[in-house]
Amino acid sequence: MTVPQPTATTRWRCTLCGNLTRFDVTRSSKVVEYVHLDLAGEPTVEERQVVSETIASVRCRWCNAVDQVELVDRPGTDS
């Protein structure tokens, strides 16, 4: 089951405890990165482009519920 990602007008809310702010998100991403190596060989990602991303699960940090997250309107948005 994939979980929808929040938008500019929505946010996540745990349906069990009401948490709006703390979640552990498991996601799969396909990215293209421009990596710069300094002379010592230490890498730094200077550009990152997300090609695709899927959220596999969202766990509430407050009550530890898995996949009990819904999208709700953000305050101040007219939906």
mmJSON file of the N, C-alpha and C atoms, coordinates in Angstrom:
{"data_MODEL":{"atom_site":{
"group_PDB":["ATOM","ATOM","ATOM","ATOM","ATOM","ATOM","ATOM","ATOM","ATOM","ATOM","ATOM","ATOM","ATOM","ATOM","ATOM","ATOM","ATOM","ATOM","ATOM","ATOM","ATOM","ATOM","ATOM","ATOM","ATOM","ATOM","ATOM","ATOM","ATOM","ATOM","ATOM","ATOM","ATOM","ATOM","ATOM","ATOM","ATOM","ATOM","ATOM","ATOM","ATOM","ATOM","ATOM","ATOM","ATOM","ATOM","ATOM","ATOM","ATOM","ATOM","ATOM","ATOM","ATOM","ATOM","ATOM","ATOM","ATOM","ATOM","ATOM","ATOM","ATOM","ATOM","ATOM","ATOM","ATOM","ATOM","ATOM","ATOM","ATOM","ATOM","ATOM","ATOM","ATOM","ATOM","ATOM","ATOM","ATOM","ATOM","ATOM","ATOM","ATOM","ATOM","ATOM","ATOM","ATOM","ATOM","ATOM","ATOM","ATOM","ATOM","ATOM","ATOM","ATOM","ATOM","ATOM","ATOM","ATOM","ATOM","ATOM","ATOM","ATOM","ATOM","ATOM","ATOM","ATOM","ATOM","ATOM","ATOM","ATOM","ATOM","ATOM","ATOM","ATOM","ATOM","ATOM","ATOM","ATOM","ATOM","ATOM","ATOM","ATOM","ATOM","ATOM","ATOM","ATOM","ATOM","ATOM","ATOM","ATOM","ATOM","ATOM","ATOM","ATOM","ATOM","ATOM","ATOM","ATOM","ATOM","ATOM","ATOM","ATOM","ATOM","ATOM","ATOM","ATOM","ATOM","ATOM","ATOM","ATOM","ATOM","ATOM","ATOM","ATOM","ATOM","ATOM","ATOM","ATOM","ATOM","ATOM","ATOM","ATOM","ATOM","ATOM","ATOM","ATOM","ATOM","ATOM","ATOM","ATOM","ATOM","ATOM","ATOM","ATOM","ATOM","ATOM","ATOM","ATOM","ATOM","ATOM","ATOM","ATOM","ATOM","ATOM","ATOM","ATOM","ATOM","ATOM","ATOM","ATOM","ATOM","ATOM","ATOM","ATOM","ATOM","ATOM","ATOM","ATOM","ATOM","ATOM","ATOM","ATOM","ATOM","ATOM","ATOM","ATOM","ATOM","ATOM","ATOM","ATOM","ATOM","ATOM","ATOM","ATOM","ATOM","ATOM","ATOM","ATOM","ATOM","ATOM","ATOM","ATOM","ATOM","ATOM","ATOM","ATOM","ATOM","ATOM","ATOM","ATOM","ATOM","ATOM","ATOM","ATOM","ATOM","ATOM","ATOM","ATOM"],
"id":[1,2,3,4,5,6,7,8,9,10,11,12,13,14,15,16,17,18,19,20,21,22,23,24,25,26,27,28,29,30,31,32,33,34,35,36,37,38,39,40,41,42,43,44,45,46,47,48,49,50,51,52,53,54,55,56,57,58,59,60,61,62,63,64,65,66,67,68,69,70,71,72,73,74,75,76,77,78,79,80,81,82,83,84,85,86,87,88,89,90,91,92,93,94,95,96,97,98,99,100,101,102,103,104,105,106,107,108,109,110,111,112,113,114,115,116,117,118,119,120,121,122,123,124,125,126,127,128,129,130,131,132,133,134,135,136,137,138,139,140,141,142,143,144,145,146,147,148,149,150,151,152,153,154,155,156,157,158,159,160,161,162,163,164,165,166,167,168,169,170,171,172,173,174,175,176,177,178,179,180,181,182,183,184,185,186,187,188,189,190,191,192,193,194,195,196,197,198,199,200,201,202,203,204,205,206,207,208,209,210,211,212,213,214,215,216,217,218,219,220,221,222,223,224,225,226,227,228,229,230,231,232,233,234,235,236,237],
"type_symbol":["N","C","C","N","C","C","N","C","C","N","C","C","N","C","C","N","C","C","N","C","C","N","C","C","N","C","C","N","C","C","N","C","C","N","C","C","N","C","C","N","C","C","N","C","C","N","C","C","N","C","C","N","C","C","N","C","C","N","C","C","N","C","C","N","C","C","N","C","C","N","C","C","N","C","C","N","C","C","N","C","C","N","C","C","N","C","C","N","C","C","N","C","C","N","C","C","N","C","C","N","C","C","N","C","C","N","C","C","N","C","C","N","C","C","N","C","C","N","C","C","N","C","C","N","C","C","N","C","C","N","C","C","N","C","C","N","C","C","N","C","C","N","C","C","N","C","C","N","C","C","N","C","C","N","C","C","N","C","C","N","C","C","N","C","C","N","C","C","N","C","C","N","C","C","N","C","C","N","C","C","N","C","C","N","C","C","N","C","C","N","C","C","N","C","C","N","C","C","N","C","C","N","C","C","N","C","C","N","C","C","N","C","C","N","C","C","N","C","C","N","C","C","N","C","C","N","C","C","N","C","C","N","C","C","N","C","C"],
"label_atom_id":["N","CA","C","N","CA","C","N","CA","C","N","CA","C","N","CA","C","N","CA","C","N","CA","C","N","CA","C","N","CA","C","N","CA","C","N","CA","C","N","CA","C","N","CA","C","N","CA","C","N","CA","C","N","CA","C","N","CA","C","N","CA","C","N","CA","C","N","CA","C","N","CA","C","N","CA","C","N","CA","C","N","CA","C","N","CA","C","N","CA","C","N","CA","C","N","CA","C","N","CA","C","N","CA","C","N","CA","C","N","CA","C","N","CA","C","N","CA","C","N","CA","C","N","CA","C","N","CA","C","N","CA","C","N","CA","C","N","CA","C","N","CA","C","N","CA","C","N","CA","C","N","CA","C","N","CA","C","N","CA","C","N","CA","C","N","CA","C","N","CA","C","N","CA","C","N","CA","C","N","CA","C","N","CA","C","N","CA","C","N","CA","C","N","CA","C","N","CA","C","N","CA","C","N","CA","C","N","CA","C","N","CA","C","N","CA","C","N","CA","C","N","CA","C","N","CA","C","N","CA","C","N","CA","C","N","CA","C","N","CA","C","N","CA","C","N","CA","C","N","CA","C","N","CA","C","N","CA","C","N","CA","C","N","CA","C","N","CA","C","N","CA","C","N","CA","C"],
"label_alt_id":[null,null,null,null,null,null,null,null,null,null,null,null,null,null,null,null,null,null,null,null,null,null,null,null,null,null,null,null,null,null,null,null,null,null,null,null,null,null,null,null,null,null,null,null,null,null,null,null,null,null,null,null,null,null,null,null,null,null,null,null,null,null,null,null,null,null,null,null,null,null,null,null,null,null,null,null,null,null,null,null,null,null,null,null,null,null,null,null,null,null,null,null,null,null,null,null,null,null,null,null,null,null,null,null,null,null,null,null,null,null,null,null,null,null,null,null,null,null,null,null,null,null,null,null,null,null,null,null,null,null,null,null,null,null,null,null,null,null,null,null,null,null,null,null,null,null,null,null,null,null,null,null,null,null,null,null,null,null,null,null,null,null,null,null,null,null,null,null,null,null,null,null,null,null,null,null,null,null,null,null,null,null,null,null,null,null,null,null,null,null,null,null,null,null,null,null,null,null,null,null,null,null,null,null,null,null,null,null,null,null,null,null,null,null,null,null,null,null,null,null,null,null,null,null,null,null,null,null,null,null,null,null,null,null,null,null,null],
"label_comp_id":["MET","MET","MET","THR","THR","THR","VAL","VAL","VAL","PRO","PRO","PRO","GLN","GLN","GLN","PRO","PRO","PRO","THR","THR","THR","ALA","ALA","ALA","THR","THR","THR","THR","THR","THR","ARG","ARG","ARG","TRP","TRP","TRP","ARG","ARG","ARG","CYS","CYS","CYS","THR","THR","THR","LEU","LEU","LEU","CYS","CYS","CYS","GLY","GLY","GLY","ASN","ASN","ASN","LEU","LEU","LEU","THR","THR","THR","ARG","ARG","ARG","PHE","PHE","PHE","ASP","ASP","ASP","VAL","VAL","VAL","THR","THR","THR","ARG","ARG","ARG","SER","SER","SER","SER","SER","SER","LYS","LYS","LYS","VAL","VAL","VAL","VAL","VAL","VAL","GLU","GLU","GLU","TYR","TYR","TYR","VAL","VAL","VAL","HIS","HIS","HIS","LEU","LEU","LEU","ASP","ASP","ASP","LEU","LEU","LEU","ALA","ALA","ALA","GLY","GLY","GLY","GLU","GLU","GLU","PRO","PRO","PRO","THR","THR","THR","VAL","VAL","VAL","GLU","GLU","GLU","GLU","GLU","GLU","ARG","ARG","ARG","GLN","GLN","GLN","VAL","VAL","VAL","VAL","VAL","VAL","SER","SER","SER","GLU","GLU","GLU","THR","THR","THR","ILE","ILE","ILE","ALA","ALA","ALA","SER","SER","SER","VAL","VAL","VAL","ARG","ARG","ARG","CYS","CYS","CYS","ARG","ARG","ARG","TRP","TRP","TRP","CYS","CYS","CYS","ASN","ASN","ASN","ALA","ALA","ALA","VAL","VAL","VAL","ASP","ASP","ASP","GLN","GLN","GLN","VAL","VAL","VAL","GLU","GLU","GLU","LEU","LEU","LEU","VAL","VAL","VAL","ASP","ASP","ASP","ARG","ARG","ARG","PRO","PRO","PRO","GLY","GLY","GLY","THR","THR","THR","ASP","ASP","ASP","SER","SER","SER"],
"label_asym_id":["A","A","A","A","A","A","A","A","A","A","A","A","A","A","A","A","A","A","A","A","A","A","A","A","A","A","A","A","A","A","A","A","A","A","A","A","A","A","A","A","A","A","A","A","A","A","A","A","A","A","A","A","A","A","A","A","A","A","A","A","A","A","A","A","A","A","A","A","A","A","A","A","A","A","A","A","A","A","A","A","A","A","A","A","A","A","A","A","A","A","A","A","A","A","A","A","A","A","A","A","A","A","A","A","A","A","A","A","A","A","A","A","A","A","A","A","A","A","A","A","A","A","A","A","A","A","A","A","A","A","A","A","A","A","A","A","A","A","A","A","A","A","A","A","A","A","A","A","A","A","A","A","A","A","A","A","A","A","A","A","A","A","A","A","A","A","A","A","A","A","A","A","A","A","A","A","A","A","A","A","A","A","A","A","A","A","A","A","A","A","A","A","A","A","A","A","A","A","A","A","A","A","A","A","A","A","A","A","A","A","A","A","A","A","A","A","A","A","A","A","A","A","A","A","A","A","A","A","A","A","A","A","A","A","A","A","A"],
"label_entity_id":["1","1","1","1","1","1","1","1","1","1","1","1","1","1","1","1","1","1","1","1","1","1","1","1","1","1","1","1","1","1","1","1","1","1","1","1","1","1","1","1","1","1","1","1","1","1","1","1","1","1","1","1","1","1","1","1","1","1","1","1","1","1","1","1","1","1","1","1","1","1","1","1","1","1","1","1","1","1","1","1","1","1","1","1","1","1","1","1","1","1","1","1","1","1","1","1","1","1","1","1","1","1","1","1","1","1","1","1","1","1","1","1","1","1","1","1","1","1","1","1","1","1","1","1","1","1","1","1","1","1","1","1","1","1","1","1","1","1","1","1","1","1","1","1","1","1","1","1","1","1","1","1","1","1","1","1","1","1","1","1","1","1","1","1","1","1","1","1","1","1","1","1","1","1","1","1","1","1","1","1","1","1","1","1","1","1","1","1","1","1","1","1","1","1","1","1","1","1","1","1","1","1","1","1","1","1","1","1","1","1","1","1","1","1","1","1","1","1","1","1","1","1","1","1","1","1","1","1","1","1","1","1","1","1","1","1","1"],
"label_seq_id":[1,1,1,2,2,2,3,3,3,4,4,4,5,5,5,6,6,6,7,7,7,8,8,8,9,9,9,10,10,10,11,11,11,12,12,12,13,13,13,14,14,14,15,15,15,16,16,16,17,17,17,18,18,18,19,19,19,20,20,20,21,21,21,22,22,22,23,23,23,24,24,24,25,25,25,26,26,26,27,27,27,28,28,28,29,29,29,30,30,30,31,31,31,32,32,32,33,33,33,34,34,34,35,35,35,36,36,36,37,37,37,38,38,38,39,39,39,40,40,40,41,41,41,42,42,42,43,43,43,44,44,44,45,45,45,46,46,46,47,47,47,48,48,48,49,49,49,50,50,50,51,51,51,52,52,52,53,53,53,54,54,54,55,55,55,56,56,56,57,57,57,58,58,58,59,59,59,60,60,60,61,61,61,62,62,62,63,63,63,64,64,64,65,65,65,66,66,66,67,67,67,68,68,68,69,69,69,70,70,70,71,71,71,72,72,72,73,73,73,74,74,74,75,75,75,76,76,76,77,77,77,78,78,78,79,79,79],
"pdbx_PDB_ins_code":[null,null,null,null,null,null,null,null,null,null,null,null,null,null,null,null,null,null,null,null,null,null,null,null,null,null,null,null,null,null,null,null,null,null,null,null,null,null,null,null,null,null,null,null,null,null,null,null,null,null,null,null,null,null,null,null,null,null,null,null,null,null,null,null,null,null,null,null,null,null,null,null,null,null,null,null,null,null,null,null,null,null,null,null,null,null,null,null,null,null,null,null,null,null,null,null,null,null,null,null,null,null,null,null,null,null,null,null,null,null,null,null,null,null,null,null,null,null,null,null,null,null,null,null,null,null,null,null,null,null,null,null,null,null,null,null,null,null,null,null,null,null,null,null,null,null,null,null,null,null,null,null,null,null,null,null,null,null,null,null,null,null,null,null,null,null,null,null,null,null,null,null,null,null,null,null,null,null,null,null,null,null,null,null,null,null,null,null,null,null,null,null,null,null,null,null,null,null,null,null,null,null,null,null,null,null,null,null,null,null,null,null,null,null,null,null,null,null,null,null,null,null,null,null,null,null,null,null,null,null,null,null,null,null,null,null,null],
"Cartn_x":[0.843,0.0,0.884,0.686,1.441,0.643,1.359,0.751,0.894,-0.166,-0.034,0.87,1.615,2.539,1.774,2.118,1.47,1.747,0.842,0.97,1.054,0.984,1.012,-0.234,-1.32,-2.572,-2.975,-2.192,-2.516,-1.314,-1.581,-0.516,-0.963,-0.02,-0.338,-0.905,-1.767,-2.314,-2.514,-2.028,-2.236,-3.692,-4.367,-5.784,-5.996,-4.944,-5.094,-4.858,-3.779,-3.455,-3.544,-3.7,-3.83,-2.519,-1.38,-0.074,-0.071,0.504,0.622,2.074,3.024,4.381,5.51,5.358,6.485,6.137,6.837,6.595,7.915,7.992,9.087,8.572,9.243,8.79,9.771,9.243,10.03,9.678,10.698,10.437,11.493,11.108,12.026,12.172,13.419,13.674,14.633,14.404,15.345,15.826,17.128,17.669,18.879,19.127,20.362,21.096,22.343,23.127,24.416,24.788,26.086,26.972,27.95,28.82,30.185,30.667,31.979,32.905,34.014,35.006,36.119,36.451,37.577,38.882,40.012,41.3,41.616,40.992,41.189,40.234,39.309,38.375,37.055,36.805,35.553,34.447,33.333,32.254,31.323,30.841,29.816,28.788,27.522,26.463,26.136,26.384,26.151,24.808,24.282,22.961,22.258,20.95,20.161,18.834,18.523,17.248,16.503,15.303,14.481,13.727,14.006,13.344,11.984,11.948,10.687,10.83,9.685,9.698,8.372,8.445,7.258,7.381,6.344,6.324,5.721,6.496,6.038,5.227,5.687,4.942,5.275,4.353,4.53,4.166,5.086,4.864,4.828,3.827,3.69,4.74,5.459,6.47,5.856,4.64,4.016,3.421,2.624,1.928,2.411,3.376,4.0,3.062,1.963,1.024,1.627,1.44,1.962,0.802,0.996,0.012,-1.36,-1.377,-2.623,-2.633,-2.127,-1.979,-2.954,-3.564,-4.476,-3.986,-4.446,-4.179,-5.308,-4.951,-5.933,-5.512,-6.455,-6.154,-5.215,-4.305,-3.463,-4.313,-3.985,-4.753,-4.542,-5.602,-5.505,-5.627,-5.902,-6.087,-7.568,-8.005,-9.407,-9.489,-10.144,-10.271,-11.692],
"Cartn_y":[-1.183,0.0,1.239,2.127,3.367,4.456,5.369,6.462,7.728,8.519,9.749,10.751,11.476,12.486,13.781,14.491,15.776,16.772,17.709,18.75,20.102,21.15,22.504,22.803,22.069,22.332,21.214,20.12,19.007,18.643,17.887,17.37,16.037,15.297,14.002,14.172,13.23,13.163,11.698,11.281,9.911,9.777,8.754,8.561,8.009,7.449,6.874,7.891,8.702,9.599,11.085,11.408,12.808,13.506,12.809,13.394,14.067,15.267,16.009,16.305,15.945,16.465,15.45,14.228,13.304,11.959,11.611,10.357,9.759,8.438,7.723,7.292,7.721,7.471,6.522,5.427,4.502,4.779,5.177,5.525,4.938,4.713,4.282,5.426,5.772,6.883,6.47,7.02,6.888,8.303,8.536,9.887,9.903,11.08,11.351,12.408,12.109,13.038,13.423,14.69,15.163,15.155,14.257,14.087,14.684,15.562,16.173,15.557,15.007,14.461,15.477,15.789,16.694,15.923,16.595,15.954,14.829,14.833,13.748,12.584,12.761,11.699,11.752,12.827,12.965,13.455,12.699,13.091,14.14,15.021,15.998,15.989,15.815,15.863,17.333,17.8,19.208,19.438,18.439,18.536,17.205,17.255,16.033,16.213,15.317,15.339,14.049,14.163,13.002,12.618,11.411,10.907,10.314,9.502,8.944,8.659,8.667,8.427,7.802,6.749,6.071,5.93,6.311,6.149,4.788,3.915,2.554,2.504,3.206,3.203,4.447,4.794,5.918,5.417,5.58,5.143,6.359,6.422,7.523,7.393,8.446,8.438,8.494,8.984,9.109,7.799,7.134,5.926,4.659,4.803,3.667,2.959,3.589,2.996,3.017,1.926,1.819,1.939,2.744,2.932,3.367,4.203,4.765,6.273,6.692,8.113,8.52,9.679,10.223,11.609,12.084,13.461,14.343,15.461,16.439,17.802,18.735,20.074,20.783,21.586,22.447,23.633,24.168,25.338,26.518,27.272,28.46,28.219,26.968,26.693,26.497,27.019,26.843,25.687,24.601,23.399,23.106],
"Cartn_z":[0.0,0.0,0.0,-0.964,-0.981,-0.276,0.309,1.05,0.216,0.051,-0.717,-0.016,-0.819,-0.287,-0.023,1.055,1.319,0.194,0.037,-0.977,-0.288,-1.077,-0.512,0.31,0.073,0.789,1.745,1.8,2.695,3.553,4.613,5.478,6.05,6.638,7.226,8.628,9.013,10.369,10.706,11.887,12.36,12.783,12.258,12.58,13.982,14.593,15.942,17.049,16.934,18.053,17.697,16.418,16.023,15.722,15.795,15.511,14.14,14.085,12.829,12.456,13.317,13.119,13.06,13.557,13.643,13.018,11.933,11.229,10.751,10.728,10.079,8.719,7.668,6.304,5.619,5.064,4.256,2.808,2.038,0.647,-0.269,-1.508,-2.558,-3.539,-3.838,-4.746,-5.842,-7.008,-8.118,-8.394,-8.229,-8.344,-9.264,-9.804,-10.536,-9.729,-9.359,-8.548,-9.256,-9.11,-9.552,-8.305,-8.307,-7.145,-7.464,-6.6,-6.732,-5.684,-6.116,-5.199,-5.024,-3.761,-3.557,-3.763,-3.644,-3.914,-2.944,-1.775,-0.807,-1.079,-2.029,-2.371,-1.628,-0.864,-0.124,-1.064,-1.146,-2.068,-1.469,-2.332,-1.993,-3.118,-2.773,-3.773,-4.005,-5.222,-5.542,-6.216,-6.909,-7.525,-7.355,-7.161,-7.006,-7.711,-8.622,-9.333,-9.023,-8.472,-8.171,-9.437,-9.937,-11.137,-10.776,-9.718,-9.228,-7.737,-7.057,-5.619,-5.221,-4.404,-3.903,-2.394,-1.678,-0.228,0.063,0.7,0.996,2.283,3.323,4.586,5.39,6.269,7.187,8.573,9.535,10.912,11.819,12.661,13.609,14.709,14.972,16.027,17.419,17.547,18.86,19.334,18.489,18.937,18.237,17.317,16.634,15.655,15.301,14.349,12.946,12.223,10.865,9.888,8.871,7.807,8.327,9.331,9.871,9.642,8.48,8.198,7.105,7.303,6.303,5.916,4.774,4.36,4.858,5.483,5.934,5.407,5.378,4.909,5.877,5.324,6.172,6.634,7.802,8.271,7.332,7.122,6.291,4.805,4.402,2.978,2.703,1.599,1.195,0.249,0.69,-0.152,-0.474],
"occupancy":[1.0,1.0,1.0,1.0,1.0,1.0,1.0,1.0,1.0,1.0,1.0,1.0,1.0,1.0,1.0,1.0,1.0,1.0,1.0,1.0,1.0,1.0,1.0,1.0,1.0,1.0,1.0,1.0,1.0,1.0,1.0,1.0,1.0,1.0,1.0,1.0,1.0,1.0,1.0,1.0,1.0,1.0,1.0,1.0,1.0,1.0,1.0,1.0,1.0,1.0,1.0,1.0,1.0,1.0,1.0,1.0,1.0,1.0,1.0,1.0,1.0,1.0,1.0,1.0,1.0,1.0,1.0,1.0,1.0,1.0,1.0,1.0,1.0,1.0,1.0,1.0,1.0,1.0,1.0,1.0,1.0,1.0,1.0,1.0,1.0,1.0,1.0,1.0,1.0,1.0,1.0,1.0,1.0,1.0,1.0,1.0,1.0,1.0,1.0,1.0,1.0,1.0,1.0,1.0,1.0,1.0,1.0,1.0,1.0,1.0,1.0,1.0,1.0,1.0,1.0,1.0,1.0,1.0,1.0,1.0,1.0,1.0,1.0,1.0,1.0,1.0,1.0,1.0,1.0,1.0,1.0,1.0,1.0,1.0,1.0,1.0,1.0,1.0,1.0,1.0,1.0,1.0,1.0,1.0,1.0,1.0,1.0,1.0,1.0,1.0,1.0,1.0,1.0,1.0,1.0,1.0,1.0,1.0,1.0,1.0,1.0,1.0,1.0,1.0,1.0,1.0,1.0,1.0,1.0,1.0,1.0,1.0,1.0,1.0,1.0,1.0,1.0,1.0,1.0,1.0,1.0,1.0,1.0,1.0,1.0,1.0,1.0,1.0,1.0,1.0,1.0,1.0,1.0,1.0,1.0,1.0,1.0,1.0,1.0,1.0,1.0,1.0,1.0,1.0,1.0,1.0,1.0,1.0,1.0,1.0,1.0,1.0,1.0,1.0,1.0,1.0,1.0,1.0,1.0,1.0,1.0,1.0,1.0,1.0,1.0,1.0,1.0,1.0,1.0,1.0,1.0,1.0,1.0,1.0,1.0,1.0,1.0],
"B_iso_or_equiv":[0.0,0.0,0.0,0.0,0.0,0.0,0.0,0.0,0.0,0.0,0.0,0.0,0.0,0.0,0.0,0.0,0.0,0.0,0.0,0.0,0.0,0.0,0.0,0.0,0.0,0.0,0.0,0.0,0.0,0.0,0.0,0.0,0.0,0.0,0.0,0.0,0.0,0.0,0.0,0.0,0.0,0.0,0.0,0.0,0.0,0.0,0.0,0.0,0.0,0.0,0.0,0.0,0.0,0.0,0.0,0.0,0.0,0.0,0.0,0.0,0.0,0.0,0.0,0.0,0.0,0.0,0.0,0.0,0.0,0.0,0.0,0.0,0.0,0.0,0.0,0.0,0.0,0.0,0.0,0.0,0.0,0.0,0.0,0.0,0.0,0.0,0.0,0.0,0.0,0.0,0.0,0.0,0.0,0.0,0.0,0.0,0.0,0.0,0.0,0.0,0.0,0.0,0.0,0.0,0.0,0.0,0.0,0.0,0.0,0.0,0.0,0.0,0.0,0.0,0.0,0.0,0.0,0.0,0.0,0.0,0.0,0.0,0.0,0.0,0.0,0.0,0.0,0.0,0.0,0.0,0.0,0.0,0.0,0.0,0.0,0.0,0.0,0.0,0.0,0.0,0.0,0.0,0.0,0.0,0.0,0.0,0.0,0.0,0.0,0.0,0.0,0.0,0.0,0.0,0.0,0.0,0.0,0.0,0.0,0.0,0.0,0.0,0.0,0.0,0.0,0.0,0.0,0.0,0.0,0.0,0.0,0.0,0.0,0.0,0.0,0.0,0.0,0.0,0.0,0.0,0.0,0.0,0.0,0.0,0.0,0.0,0.0,0.0,0.0,0.0,0.0,0.0,0.0,0.0,0.0,0.0,0.0,0.0,0.0,0.0,0.0,0.0,0.0,0.0,0.0,0.0,0.0,0.0,0.0,0.0,0.0,0.0,0.0,0.0,0.0,0.0,0.0,0.0,0.0,0.0,0.0,0.0,0.0,0.0,0.0,0.0,0.0,0.0,0.0,0.0,0.0,0.0,0.0,0.0,0.0,0.0,0.0],
"pdbx_formal_charge":[null,null,null,null,null,null,null,null,null,null,null,null,null,null,null,null,null,null,null,null,null,null,null,null,null,null,null,null,null,null,null,null,null,null,null,null,null,null,null,null,null,null,null,null,null,null,null,null,null,null,null,null,null,null,null,null,null,null,null,null,null,null,null,null,null,null,null,null,null,null,null,null,null,null,null,null,null,null,null,null,null,null,null,null,null,null,null,null,null,null,null,null,null,null,null,null,null,null,null,null,null,null,null,null,null,null,null,null,null,null,null,null,null,null,null,null,null,null,null,null,null,null,null,null,null,null,null,null,null,null,null,null,null,null,null,null,null,null,null,null,null,null,null,null,null,null,null,null,null,null,null,null,null,null,null,null,null,null,null,null,null,null,null,null,null,null,null,null,null,null,null,null,null,null,null,null,null,null,null,null,null,null,null,null,null,null,null,null,null,null,null,null,null,null,null,null,null,null,null,null,null,null,null,null,null,null,null,null,null,null,null,null,null,null,null,null,null,null,null,null,null,null,null,null,null,null,null,null,null,null,null,null,null,null,null,null,null],
"auth_seq_id":[1,1,1,2,2,2,3,3,3,4,4,4,5,5,5,6,6,6,7,7,7,8,8,8,9,9,9,10,10,10,11,11,11,12,12,12,13,13,13,14,14,14,15,15,15,16,16,16,17,17,17,18,18,18,19,19,19,20,20,20,21,21,21,22,22,22,23,23,23,24,24,24,25,25,25,26,26,26,27,27,27,28,28,28,29,29,29,30,30,30,31,31,31,32,32,32,33,33,33,34,34,34,35,35,35,36,36,36,37,37,37,38,38,38,39,39,39,40,40,40,41,41,41,42,42,42,43,43,43,44,44,44,45,45,45,46,46,46,47,47,47,48,48,48,49,49,49,50,50,50,51,51,51,52,52,52,53,53,53,54,54,54,55,55,55,56,56,56,57,57,57,58,58,58,59,59,59,60,60,60,61,61,61,62,62,62,63,63,63,64,64,64,65,65,65,66,66,66,67,67,67,68,68,68,69,69,69,70,70,70,71,71,71,72,72,72,73,73,73,74,74,74,75,75,75,76,76,76,77,77,77,78,78,78,79,79,79],
"auth_comp_id":["MET","MET","MET","THR","THR","THR","VAL","VAL","VAL","PRO","PRO","PRO","GLN","GLN","GLN","PRO","PRO","PRO","THR","THR","THR","ALA","ALA","ALA","THR","THR","THR","THR","THR","THR","ARG","ARG","ARG","TRP","TRP","TRP","ARG","ARG","ARG","CYS","CYS","CYS","THR","THR","THR","LEU","LEU","LEU","CYS","CYS","CYS","GLY","GLY","GLY","ASN","ASN","ASN","LEU","LEU","LEU","THR","THR","THR","ARG","ARG","ARG","PHE","PHE","PHE","ASP","ASP","ASP","VAL","VAL","VAL","THR","THR","THR","ARG","ARG","ARG","SER","SER","SER","SER","SER","SER","LYS","LYS","LYS","VAL","VAL","VAL","VAL","VAL","VAL","GLU","GLU","GLU","TYR","TYR","TYR","VAL","VAL","VAL","HIS","HIS","HIS","LEU","LEU","LEU","ASP","ASP","ASP","LEU","LEU","LEU","ALA","ALA","ALA","GLY","GLY","GLY","GLU","GLU","GLU","PRO","PRO","PRO","THR","THR","THR","VAL","VAL","VAL","GLU","GLU","GLU","GLU","GLU","GLU","ARG","ARG","ARG","GLN","GLN","GLN","VAL","VAL","VAL","VAL","VAL","VAL","SER","SER","SER","GLU","GLU","GLU","THR","THR","THR","ILE","ILE","ILE","ALA","ALA","ALA","SER","SER","SER","VAL","VAL","VAL","ARG","ARG","ARG","CYS","CYS","CYS","ARG","ARG","ARG","TRP","TRP","TRP","CYS","CYS","CYS","ASN","ASN","ASN","ALA","ALA","ALA","VAL","VAL","VAL","ASP","ASP","ASP","GLN","GLN","GLN","VAL","VAL","VAL","GLU","GLU","GLU","LEU","LEU","LEU","VAL","VAL","VAL","ASP","ASP","ASP","ARG","ARG","ARG","PRO","PRO","PRO","GLY","GLY","GLY","THR","THR","THR","ASP","ASP","ASP","SER","SER","SER"],
"auth_asym_id":["A","A","A","A","A","A","A","A","A","A","A","A","A","A","A","A","A","A","A","A","A","A","A","A","A","A","A","A","A","A","A","A","A","A","A","A","A","A","A","A","A","A","A","A","A","A","A","A","A","A","A","A","A","A","A","A","A","A","A","A","A","A","A","A","A","A","A","A","A","A","A","A","A","A","A","A","A","A","A","A","A","A","A","A","A","A","A","A","A","A","A","A","A","A","A","A","A","A","A","A","A","A","A","A","A","A","A","A","A","A","A","A","A","A","A","A","A","A","A","A","A","A","A","A","A","A","A","A","A","A","A","A","A","A","A","A","A","A","A","A","A","A","A","A","A","A","A","A","A","A","A","A","A","A","A","A","A","A","A","A","A","A","A","A","A","A","A","A","A","A","A","A","A","A","A","A","A","A","A","A","A","A","A","A","A","A","A","A","A","A","A","A","A","A","A","A","A","A","A","A","A","A","A","A","A","A","A","A","A","A","A","A","A","A","A","A","A","A","A","A","A","A","A","A","A","A","A","A","A","A","A","A","A","A","A","A","A"],
"auth_atom_id":["N","CA","C","N","CA","C","N","CA","C","N","CA","C","N","CA","C","N","CA","C","N","CA","C","N","CA","C","N","CA","C","N","CA","C","N","CA","C","N","CA","C","N","CA","C","N","CA","C","N","CA","C","N","CA","C","N","CA","C","N","CA","C","N","CA","C","N","CA","C","N","CA","C","N","CA","C","N","CA","C","N","CA","C","N","CA","C","N","CA","C","N","CA","C","N","CA","C","N","CA","C","N","CA","C","N","CA","C","N","CA","C","N","CA","C","N","CA","C","N","CA","C","N","CA","C","N","CA","C","N","CA","C","N","CA","C","N","CA","C","N","CA","C","N","CA","C","N","CA","C","N","CA","C","N","CA","C","N","CA","C","N","CA","C","N","CA","C","N","CA","C","N","CA","C","N","CA","C","N","CA","C","N","CA","C","N","CA","C","N","CA","C","N","CA","C","N","CA","C","N","CA","C","N","CA","C","N","CA","C","N","CA","C","N","CA","C","N","CA","C","N","CA","C","N","CA","C","N","CA","C","N","CA","C","N","CA","C","N","CA","C","N","CA","C","N","CA","C","N","CA","C","N","CA","C","N","CA","C","N","CA","C","N","CA","C","N","CA","C","N","CA","C","N","CA","C"],
"pdbx_PDB_model_num":[1,1,1,1,1,1,1,1,1,1,1,1,1,1,1,1,1,1,1,1,1,1,1,1,1,1,1,1,1,1,1,1,1,1,1,1,1,1,1,1,1,1,1,1,1,1,1,1,1,1,1,1,1,1,1,1,1,1,1,1,1,1,1,1,1,1,1,1,1,1,1,1,1,1,1,1,1,1,1,1,1,1,1,1,1,1,1,1,1,1,1,1,1,1,1,1,1,1,1,1,1,1,1,1,1,1,1,1,1,1,1,1,1,1,1,1,1,1,1,1,1,1,1,1,1,1,1,1,1,1,1,1,1,1,1,1,1,1,1,1,1,1,1,1,1,1,1,1,1,1,1,1,1,1,1,1,1,1,1,1,1,1,1,1,1,1,1,1,1,1,1,1,1,1,1,1,1,1,1,1,1,1,1,1,1,1,1,1,1,1,1,1,1,1,1,1,1,1,1,1,1,1,1,1,1,1,1,1,1,1,1,1,1,1,1,1,1,1,1,1,1,1,1,1,1,1,1,1,1,1,1,1,1,1,1,1,1]
}}}
